[in-house]
Amino acid sequence: MIKNIVKYLEESYLQFNEKLISGRHVTLVNIKPLIVNLPEIFKVQELGKSFENQNIYKIKIGSGRIKILCWSQMHGNESTGTNAMFDLFNFFINPLELKDLRDFILKNCTLIFIPILNPDGATAYTRLNAQNIDLNRDVLDLKAPESVLLRSVIDSFKPNYCFNLHDQRTIFSVGKENKPATLSFLAPSINIERDITDGRKETMKVIASMYKSLKELIPGQIGRYTDEFYPTATGDNFQKEGFNTILIEAGHYKNDYNRDITRKYNFIALLIGIKQIAENEDVDYKQYFDIPNNSKHYFDILYEQVLIKTKVYSFGVTYKEVLQKDKIVCIPISKKIDLDSNYNANKIVSEKLNFNDNDDFSNYLLRNEQFSL
Ligand SMILES: [Zn+2]
């Protein structure tokens, strides 16, 4: 009997980790061999095609009454959720000491997974699909074929719960120490008043349960997104229609640019969320509000004193990640900031550096701080 499941999952993680996919640039080419080799407990179906005719798959497991839908990479360059999803599949295949939990979940839940909803964006390493549509803002217009496919699953499956898996940028931080937001959650609003309906309470309960478990492992690194209502956002609309939608944003863990560590916590969060839905443990939804808000106080590099001509400035540097010849290149982009104790970074440069002008400093960054993954 495992007493502390999250600790066990963290310690045993390498046995669940799907080693055939990793990193930031995860495409259909990477996941297809894994999908076709899934064992028979998974029912694999081709759901349809993307705008550029790439396959989108639907993978079903379990036979229970509670219906859970989970999709990843509706933003093509946000792969951490996909990686975590395949770790979760390995848990279903071989749960090690957690066989009872696996069996309980599959007996009580039917789960449908759509890994890489936006395969064209994944190939090109872009947020948008091949028509330059943000799938997370296309739920009403349904202009993208990928949005139509997701809608068709919602209409036919009518899930009780959805997990909408995304990645967030390094700039997001949590709490007073401004640690990186390794995971952030949102129970989307259904109107501008942000009413806390019964459905939202159910969503909040699942998030509260994930937060309670995960904060043991990554204290101070879990945030909550603003629940401002976005009338065209997928999660807000699904929640409004009664499909309780949990948004998970995978973010930065210090110096983990491939997000291998974040992926581990994303996998654990997903499993704990599904466990909560299956077991329906009594959790106070109000604990959702104990999760600190995300803020934007984290940088890749912080330069405290940069002398340009005669004046001293502080700069925050954030990497822009661009696909160049099959590699993700992290290009440093700097911005002047008013330095205060709110800021934190992976690397803090306190010594005073001298430059002739802004371009001189930008070139210095390109020469010294640019790298590829
Ligand atoms: Zn996203």
Boltz pocket constraint, residues with backbone or C-beta under 6 A from the ligand:
constraints:
  - pocket:
      binder: B
      contacts: [[A, 75], [A, 78], [A, 165], [A, 166], [A, 167]]
      max_distance: 6.0
